[in-house]
Amino acid sequence: MRHLAIRLRHFTPWLFVQELLTKPAAVGAIWPSSDRLARCMAAHVPTGYGLVVELGGGTGAVTQALLERGLAPERLLVIECSPTFVRHLRQRFPGVTVLHGDATELANLLPNSVPIDAIVSSLPLRSLPADDTATILAQWCRVLPVGGIAIQFTYDLRGMHRRPLHGFVERASDIVWANLPPARVQAFEFRRLEHPIDAA
Ligand SMILES: C[S@@+](CC[C@H](N)C(=O)[O-])C[C@H]1O[C@@H](n2cnc3c(N)ncnc32)[C@H](O)[C@@H]1O
């Protein structure tokens, strides 16, 4: 019985469902990201030398795909607000820096003077409070250099086109059917802010 309890604790869907029940809006999904979804997100990360920042690492499906794609662990920084997921991610990926923090504070969490190549976000931007989502997107504009890439998935298969990201142009958009539920992955390139917004 004790064995079963220990195995369940490390069974990622179980961990995910427990978090979902306590913080549904922050988790914003009914099941961990599938391998297909995670690989699709990782495929849009450019090869480079700067940091790749993963937001909302959760159980680590996307973290795993980024590493499997060849990203060196020291180039990956994961930011996650749930202490339970942070503990899990640190155990599962000992070579990766996992910060316990909030994506609304992104600029304060990142090391100065290290260029950011890409943001890979599993954040549930549609279920978070609208103010938080606006702050998070403003932070992306603050930390990404021109040409930096932001990758996001959404369960709205039409994508984020109805709420365009200020300062970004879409570079790729794919539907991943093998996910629960199916999702659209979009990759955006940061250009510049046409109308400066408060990115504090
Ligand atoms: C859709 S789930 C993650 C899915 C993940 N790819 C997986 O397979 O487990 C969203 C994640 O974002 C995290 N999150 C939500 N709001 C956040 C915030 N403001 N800052 C950092 N992480 C946040 C949640 O705790 C959760 O782990």
The ligand as a MOL file (V3000), in Angstrom:
LIG
                    3D

  0  0  0     0  0            999 V3000
M  V30 BEGIN CTAB
M  V30 COUNTS 27 29 0 0 0
M  V30 BEGIN ATOM
M  V30 1 C -1.0990 23.9590 -18.5990 0
M  V30 2 S -0.1700 23.7590 -17.0980 0 CHG=1
M  V30 3 C 1.4160 23.1620 -17.5880 0
M  V30 4 C 1.4480 22.0680 -18.5670 0
M  V30 5 C 2.8130 21.4200 -18.6560 0
M  V30 6 N 3.3320 21.5610 -20.0020 0
M  V30 7 C 2.6850 19.9530 -18.2600 0
M  V30 8 O 2.6620 19.1070 -19.1430 0
M  V30 9 O 2.5670 19.6770 -17.0630 0 CHG=-1
M  V30 10 C 0.2060 25.4460 -16.7140 0
M  V30 11 C 1.3220 25.6570 -15.7140 0
M  V30 12 O 1.5300 27.0500 -15.5450 0
M  V30 13 C 1.7930 27.3030 -14.1660 0
M  V30 14 N 1.4740 28.7160 -13.9330 0
M  V30 15 C 0.2530 29.3110 -13.9720 0
M  V30 16 N 0.3500 30.6250 -13.7600 0
M  V30 17 C 1.6740 30.8940 -13.5960 0
M  V30 18 C 2.4160 32.0950 -13.3520 0
M  V30 19 N 1.8040 33.2770 -13.2550 0
M  V30 20 N 3.7530 32.0000 -13.2420 0
M  V30 21 C 4.3960 30.8000 -13.3450 0
M  V30 22 N 3.7390 29.6340 -13.5820 0
M  V30 23 C 2.4010 29.6790 -13.7070 0
M  V30 24 C 0.8780 26.3250 -13.4450 0
M  V30 25 O 1.2820 26.0890 -12.1160 0
M  V30 26 C 1.0210 25.0960 -14.3350 0
M  V30 27 O 2.1120 24.3070 -13.9570 0
M  V30 END ATOM
M  V30 BEGIN BOND
M  V30 1 1 1 2
M  V30 2 1 2 3
M  V30 3 1 2 10
M  V30 4 1 3 4
M  V30 5 1 4 5
M  V30 6 1 5 6
M  V30 7 1 5 7
M  V30 8 2 7 8
M  V30 9 1 7 9
M  V30 10 1 10 11
M  V30 11 1 11 12
M  V30 12 1 11 26
M  V30 13 1 12 13
M  V30 14 1 13 14
M  V30 15 1 13 24
M  V30 16 1 14 15
M  V30 17 1 14 23
M  V30 18 2 15 16
M  V30 19 1 16 17
M  V30 20 1 17 18
M  V30 21 2 17 23
M  V30 22 1 18 19
M  V30 23 2 18 20
M  V30 24 1 20 21
M  V30 25 2 21 22
M  V30 26 1 22 23
M  V30 27 1 24 25
M  V30 28 1 24 26
M  V30 29 1 26 27
M  V30 END BOND
M  V30 END CTAB
M  END
